[in-house]
């Protein structure tokens, strides 16, 4: 490998690690500093609004598993979103690389 390519690879790796730790820090900070905060999603708020409007409303189904806390539910939702974004990003990168290789 060329020395310039190795240096560029090390720079990118270091930059990516810093960005990764910043993202982790952004995700963990609210959980550490806002101890009694409620991280309620739109689902709970929508359910409250619906029951205020239509008092006889009954949900179609109940979840088969309820997360132990709102924070866990948010974590699972974030992991699902991150996994989906990773798959989409991989697919776009793969297709771009394949297209570039064909040229």
Phi, psi and omega per residue, in radians:
X1 nan 2.484 3.107
X2 -1.167 2.534 -3.118
X3 -1.064 -0.697 3.135
X4 -1.112 -0.689 3.126
X5 -1.166 -0.718 3.106
X6 -1.082 -0.772 3.129
X7 -1.105 -0.719 3.121
X8 -1.128 -0.700 3.119
X9 -1.114 -0.760 3.114
X10 -1.110 -0.714 3.116
X11 -1.087 -0.796 3.141
X12 -1.129 -0.693 3.126
X13 -1.107 -0.787 3.123
X14 -1.111 -0.739 3.122
X15 -1.122 -0.730 3.124
X16 -1.148 -0.670 3.113
X17 -1.141 -0.735 3.102
X18 -1.078 -0.792 3.121
X19 -1.098 -0.687 3.111
X20 -1.074 -0.820 -3.135
X21 -1.171 -0.573 3.058
X22 -1.145 -0.691 3.105
X23 -1.134 -0.758 3.105
X24 -1.088 -0.744 3.111
X25 -1.072 -0.741 3.098
X26 -1.102 -0.607 -3.136
X27 -1.311 -0.611 -3.051
X28 -1.523 -0.549 -3.054
X29 -0.923 -0.860 3.140
X30 -1.072 -0.580 3.139
X31 -1.207 -0.533 -3.125
X32 -1.417 -0.710 -3.010
X33 -1.644 -0.367 -3.139
X34 -1.925 1.256 -3.020
X35 -1.055 -0.789 -3.048
X36 -1.732 0.200 -3.117
X37 -1.312 2.593 3.072
X38 -1.803 2.067 3.116
X39 -1.669 1.193 -3.063
X40 -1.511 2.409 3.138
X41 -1.540 -3.135 -3.114
X42 -1.234 -0.415 -3.136
X43 -1.060 -0.825 -3.134
X44 -1.144 -0.692 3.125
X45 -1.179 -0.665 3.113
X46 -1.152 -0.703 3.124
X47 -1.089 -0.728 3.101
X48 -1.093 -0.750 -3.137
X49 -1.139 -0.685 -3.138
X50 -1.155 -0.756 -3.125
X51 -1.201 -0.458 3.043
X52 -1.226 -0.676 -3.096
X53 -1.349 -0.872 -3.109
X54 -2.110 1.721 -3.058
X55 -1.186 -0.391 -3.123
X56 -1.636 0.192 -3.127
X57 -1.173 2.356 3.039
X58 -2.173 2.276 3.110
X59 -1.058 2.658 -3.130
X60 -1.209 -0.631 -3.121
X61 -2.693 2.872 3.096
X62 -1.943 2.577 3.097
X63 -1.151 2.545 -3.135
X64 -1.365 -0.321 3.080
X65 -2.496 2.282 3.118
X66 -1.874 2.146 3.101
X67 -1.024 2.603 -3.074
X68 -1.116 -0.441 3.136
X69 -2.633 2.903 3.109
X70 -1.137 -0.572 3.130
X71 -1.143 -0.709 3.113
X72 -1.145 -0.705 3.115
X73 -1.087 -0.748 3.092
X74 -1.118 -0.703 3.112
X75 -1.074 -0.800 3.135
X76 -1.113 -0.691 3.095
X77 -1.112 -0.742 3.126
X78 -1.125 -0.724 3.102
X79 -1.095 -0.702 3.104
X80 -1.108 -0.763 3.123
X81 -1.131 -0.730 3.126
X82 -1.134 -0.720 3.109
X83 -1.112 -0.770 3.106
X84 -1.091 -0.753 3.107
X85 -1.116 -0.666 3.107
X86 -1.116 -0.729 3.130
X87 -1.148 -0.779 3.123
X88 -1.114 -0.756 3.114
X89 -1.093 -0.714 3.102
X90 -1.098 -0.777 -3.117
X91 -1.103 -0.759 3.131
X92 -1.123 -0.768 3.121
X93 -1.117 -0.700 3.126
X94 -1.098 -0.821 -3.138
X95 -1.146 -0.659 3.105
X96 -1.143 -0.775 3.114
X97 -1.124 -0.681 3.113
X98 -1.139 -0.723 3.118
X99 -1.139 -0.713 3.140
X100 -1.173 -0.627 3.132
X101 -1.186 -0.633 -3.138
X102 -1.188 -0.525 -3.136
X103 -1.330 nan nan
